[in-house]
Amino acid sequence: MADIPKDAPEHCPGTDSGSAGKASACQGCPNQTICSSAKPQGPDPAIGEIKNRLASVKHKIIVLSGKGGVGKSTFTAHLAHGLAADESKQIGVLDVDICGPSIPRILGLEGEQVHQSSSGWSPVYVTDNLAVMSVGFLLSGPDDAVIWRGPKKNGMIKQFLRDVDWGEIDYLVIDTPPGTSDEHISTTQYLSQTNVDGAVLLTTPQEVALQDVRKEITFCRKVNLPIIGVVENMSGFVCPKCTTESVIFPPTTGGGEKMAADSNIPFLGKLPLDPRIGKCCDEGKNYFEEVQESPATLAFKSIIDKIKDYCMKRREQIETDTGEENR
Amino acid sequence: MEIVKRMSKIKHKIAVMSGKGGVGKSTIAVNLAVALSKKGYRTGILDIDIHGPNVPRMLKIGKKDLIISAEGIVPVKVGNLKVISVQLLLPEENSPIIWRGPRKTAAIRQFLVDVSWGDLDILVIDCPPGTGDEHLTILQSIPFFDGIIMVTTPHEVSLDDVEKSINMAKHLKIKVLGIVENMSGFVCPECKTEIPIFGSGGGNKIASKTNIPLLGNVPIDIASKELEDVLLIENGESETSKRLLKIVNKIENIVLKREE
């Protein structure tokens, strides 16, 4: 039986095969160079380097959605703001959306540059306890396009994970583009030994979005990425003038809550559509500071509390399991 | 060569793109394709959003086995509109396609070689968000591309990504035919106040900055959505439908009616 590494693509010929590294299925596989060379040396050494680098990061959360435009970056930024409200905690945001990096704008960091030191790349700070890394900081302007094929994107993601000097941080929140491609495969592979807490899946209520998010759930299961839960964004809109509630994206098939139940994963909550959220993102402002009391603020904070609870319980469980192993 | 042969039977090819996700590319592409086919043009729609192929659901195409004839893969027909999407090849609706770039490139090229569109007046290509493998493959493989329709919402966050897409098109020397601003405001069904839920002015801003015509603004229409119908163009009474039809007419003039 051919030896197929865990991170190999479908139809991998096997590392012992004569066509290892040379078959069409090998294109883009992180082990391709190793397989096609005369003496195979094992999995990508970067995985171990990344494990060491991120040993100082207590909790890692990946924000995913099969669907574009559901609010992943908005959610990532405000999850980070919410976690950073506790000034005793250090928070990091990593934006691996290489083609459409929205995080710098949303966190008010447009035009900032990244600096390199002997300990690696220094992230850019929003506040004393909130640091950010994005390809957006490496571009000469916000309209500078990154027109890269997969392998080059993978290289960037590897550098981000291996070379950014986060220091000791409590939470690293990772924003991703939509889909299940290079960025997602690489991120989960490179983080495979770092004990990622889990993924938060964003959706909007309509079936067209749910269809794509269900694929993302399957992806998480295939790569053994735990799922913290589903958040339904843009759930209803209240007219600021007459307070009538309208449904902009109708949940004709039950919305995110039903999808979560059908897939046996927790439903973390619904976030209503508030035009002020989009405005804050455009202006790089913290919605929680601009709008202190609103249905959206309350809903957001409840979801953030659930995520914190999950992370703490998971850490306790790991410590208990490790303690039992050491007895 | 194979791709050139297939594409030579298709008079016009346009792509619907946006650097940004969730702005309504598929909705606009589907409505455009349906409208053109109802005007009598021999129309096809190719959905190359490999990870999030929404076109079949929008056209209410359920599980269907694709037929392979001597000419190649036969597109599914919805009325007179010919449709191909990777969704139609999936064994199960929820199967994700977890492919890296090179495999996606190979798959798209395979679609371009193997699908037997026959003679078409226009092929509308629905693209995923971003500026990556899928876009490069389509724009570099198809000869004599008429151009790109860029979709945005009014938000600045959307404009950033759309501008990247426009710069990609410039880099590849492909014309951007026009910009469509989608989700342009929402009219409260109760008090009729127009609310800029997703901001305002973005379409105009990017059109003037890049010197590309703004083809129109499409407001949110919840009446059609309550009927689970993304074919906004068919609800002739709504403002959304009227504005969409104006946009379709403009695209028809730019692409189909111009002198060869």
Interface residues (C-beta under 8 A of the other chain):
Chain A: P9 E10 S24 A25 Q27 G28 C29 G66 K67 G68 G69 V70 S73 I98 C99 G100 S102 R105 I106 P142 D143 D144 A145 V146 I147 W148 R149 G150 P151 K153 N154 P177 P178 G179 T180 S181 D182 H184 I185 T204 Q206 E207 V208 Q211 D212 R214 K215 E216 I217 T218 F219 K222 F237 C239 P240 K241 C242 T244 S246 V247 I248 F249 P250 T252 L273 P275 G278 K279 C281 D282
Chain B: G19 K20 G21 G22 V23 S26 I50 H51 G52 N54 R57 M58 E93 N94 S95 P96 I97 I98 W99 R100 G101 P102 R103 K104 T105 A106 P128 P129 G130 T131 G132 D133 H135 L136 T153 H155 E156 V157 D160 D161 E163 K164 S165 I166 N167 M168 H171 F186 C188 P189 E190 C191 T193 I195 P196 I197 F198 G199 I220 I222 K225 E226 E228 V230
